[in-house]
Amino acid sequence: MPGFLMHVNAAIKCMHTATATIAPSQLRVLVSGQPVATMLSKIGVVGCPFQVPVGAGTKPQPCVIVKWAMPSTRFLVGGKPAALLPAPGPGPAACQSIEQIPQGFPTVSTVQLRVIGT
């Protein structure tokens, strides 16, 4: 399935509006002047306010990582599949808590729209 190549400065937010940041796993291949994100790139979430009700109170259960689920099958960067996005909006990924509990889908609002991979 074709999709836009993700880059490290793509604007990603968890469903609880916290910002996610892609750590570059390579610095040689660029799109729009930004390193291309590969499936090895770590996507961390900072400042997620999500809490779950527990008994009489709540337990913090913030999103801390995004697991991307759409690798390129043909476009490799340093031998690793590039991360693809079908279209801006909900991404093909899952936000997870520190306990690896799925928290929902992240939203990608800004991504380069020139380079498409499959």
Sine and cosine of phi, psi and omega as CSV:
sin_phi,cos_phi,sin_psi,cos_psi,sin_omega,cos_omega
0.00,0.00,0.79,-0.61,-0.02,-1.00
-0.96,0.30,0.42,-0.91,0.04,-1.00
-0.25,-0.97,0.25,-0.97,0.04,-1.00
-0.96,0.27,0.64,-0.77,0.07,-1.00
-0.94,0.34,0.77,-0.64,0.06,-1.00
-0.98,0.22,0.54,-0.84,0.12,-0.99
-0.81,-0.59,0.22,-0.98,-0.16,-0.99
-0.93,0.36,-0.28,0.96,0.03,-1.00
-0.97,-0.26,0.36,0.93,0.10,-1.00
-0.90,0.43,0.63,-0.77,-0.01,-1.00
-1.00,0.07,0.94,-0.35,-0.05,-1.00
-0.83,-0.55,0.67,-0.74,0.08,-1.00
-0.73,-0.69,0.58,-0.82,0.11,-0.99
-0.96,0.27,0.17,-0.99,-0.05,-1.00
-0.93,0.36,-0.14,0.99,0.05,-1.00
-0.98,-0.21,0.26,0.96,0.09,-1.00
0.96,0.29,0.24,0.97,0.09,-1.00
-0.99,0.16,0.50,-0.87,-0.05,-1.00
-0.99,0.11,0.69,-0.72,0.08,-1.00
-0.95,-0.32,0.58,-0.81,-0.03,-1.00
-0.80,-0.59,0.71,-0.70,0.02,-1.00
-1.00,-0.07,0.83,-0.55,0.09,-1.00
-1.00,0.08,0.80,-0.61,-0.04,-1.00
-0.92,0.40,0.69,-0.72,0.07,-1.00
-0.98,-0.22,-0.12,0.99,0.07,-1.00
-0.42,-0.91,0.41,-0.91,-0.05,-1.00
-0.81,-0.59,0.12,0.99,-0.10,-1.00
-1.00,-0.03,-0.62,0.79,-0.06,-1.00
-0.99,-0.15,0.83,-0.56,-0.08,-1.00
-0.86,-0.51,0.53,-0.85,0.22,-0.97
-0.76,-0.65,0.73,-0.68,-0.06,-1.00
0.79,0.62,0.56,0.83,0.03,-1.00
0.97,0.23,0.11,0.99,-0.04,-1.00
-0.89,-0.45,0.59,-0.81,0.06,-1.00
-0.88,0.48,0.66,-0.75,0.04,-1.00
-0.94,0.33,0.68,-0.73,0.07,-1.00
-0.99,0.12,0.70,-0.71,0.07,-1.00
-0.95,-0.30,0.08,-1.00,0.02,-1.00
-0.94,0.35,-0.19,0.98,0.08,-1.00
-1.00,0.00,-0.16,0.99,0.01,-1.00
-0.91,0.41,0.73,-0.68,0.04,-1.00
-1.00,0.09,0.73,-0.69,0.04,-1.00
-0.90,-0.44,0.96,-0.28,-0.04,-1.00
-0.98,-0.19,0.51,-0.86,0.01,-1.00
-0.91,-0.42,0.71,-0.70,-0.01,-1.00
-0.82,-0.57,0.74,-0.67,0.13,-0.99
0.99,0.11,0.40,0.92,0.02,-1.00
-0.95,0.31,0.79,-0.62,-0.07,-1.00
-1.00,-0.02,0.08,1.00,-0.16,-0.99
-0.88,0.47,0.70,-0.72,0.08,-1.00
-0.69,-0.73,0.51,-0.86,0.04,-1.00
-0.93,-0.36,0.59,-0.81,0.04,-1.00
-0.94,0.33,0.71,-0.70,0.03,-1.00
-0.67,-0.74,0.92,-0.40,0.01,-1.00
0.85,0.53,-0.86,-0.52,-0.02,-1.00
-1.00,-0.05,-0.06,1.00,-0.05,-1.00
-0.75,-0.66,-0.47,-0.88,0.04,-1.00
-0.73,-0.68,0.37,-0.93,0.05,-1.00
-0.86,-0.52,0.80,-0.60,0.08,-1.00
-0.87,0.50,0.75,-0.66,0.00,-1.00
-0.65,-0.76,0.83,0.56,-0.11,-0.99
-0.95,0.32,0.45,-0.89,0.16,-0.99
-0.94,0.35,0.71,-0.70,0.01,-1.00
-0.81,-0.59,-0.32,0.95,-0.03,-1.00
-0.53,-0.85,0.46,-0.89,0.08,-1.00
-0.90,-0.45,0.82,-0.57,0.06,-1.00
-0.99,-0.14,0.95,-0.32,-0.03,-1.00
-0.98,0.21,0.60,-0.80,-0.12,-0.99
-0.80,-0.60,0.28,0.96,0.00,-1.00
-0.78,-0.62,1.00,0.09,0.04,-1.00
-0.99,0.12,0.46,-0.89,0.12,-0.99
-0.97,0.25,0.62,-0.78,0.05,-1.00
-1.00,-0.09,-0.28,0.96,-0.05,-1.00
-0.88,-0.48,-0.42,0.91,-0.08,-1.00
-0.98,-0.20,0.95,-0.31,-0.01,-1.00
-0.94,-0.34,0.61,-0.79,0.05,-1.00
-0.86,-0.51,0.93,-0.36,-0.06,-1.00
0.88,0.47,0.51,0.86,0.00,-1.00
0.99,0.13,0.01,1.00,0.00,-1.00
-0.93,-0.36,0.61,-0.79,0.00,-1.00
-0.91,0.42,0.67,-0.74,0.09,-1.00
-0.96,0.29,0.47,-0.88,0.07,-1.00
-1.00,0.08,0.74,-0.67,-0.03,-1.00
-0.91,-0.42,0.44,-0.90,0.06,-1.00
-0.78,-0.63,0.85,-0.52,-0.04,-1.00
-0.89,0.45,-0.61,0.79,0.02,-1.00
-0.21,-0.98,0.44,-0.90,0.08,-1.00
-0.84,0.54,0.59,-0.81,-0.06,-1.00
0.77,-0.64,-0.51,-0.86,0.03,-1.00
-0.86,0.51,0.77,-0.64,-0.05,-1.00
-1.00,0.00,0.38,-0.93,0.05,-1.00
-0.98,0.18,0.94,0.34,-0.09,-1.00
-0.40,-0.91,0.08,-1.00,0.06,-1.00
-0.70,-0.71,0.76,-0.65,0.14,-0.99
-0.98,0.20,0.63,-0.78,-0.02,-1.00
-0.74,-0.68,0.50,-0.86,0.08,-1.00
-0.99,0.15,0.04,-1.00,0.03,-1.00
-0.88,0.48,-0.44,0.90,0.03,-1.00
-1.00,0.03,0.15,0.99,-0.01,-1.00
0.89,0.46,0.53,0.85,0.08,-1.00
-1.00,0.03,0.82,-0.57,0.02,-1.00
-0.88,0.48,0.71,-0.70,-0.06,-1.00
-0.91,-0.41,-0.08,1.00,-0.03,-1.00
0.78,-0.63,-0.10,-0.99,-0.07,-1.00
-0.99,-0.14,0.65,-0.76,0.09,-1.00
-0.98,0.20,0.33,-0.94,0.06,-1.00
-0.92,-0.40,0.75,-0.67,0.04,-1.00
-0.95,-0.32,0.88,-0.47,-0.06,-1.00
-0.97,-0.25,-0.45,0.89,0.00,-1.00
-0.75,-0.66,0.83,-0.55,0.05,-1.00
-0.46,-0.89,0.41,-0.91,0.03,-1.00
-0.93,0.38,0.59,-0.81,-0.06,-1.00
-0.89,-0.46,0.34,0.94,-0.04,-1.00
-0.98,-0.18,-0.63,0.78,-0.11,-0.99
-0.97,-0.26,0.84,-0.55,0.00,-1.00
-0.90,-0.43,0.72,-0.70,0.05,-1.00
-0.87,-0.50,0.22,-0.98,0.07,-1.00
-0.81,-0.59,0.00,0.00,0.00,0.00
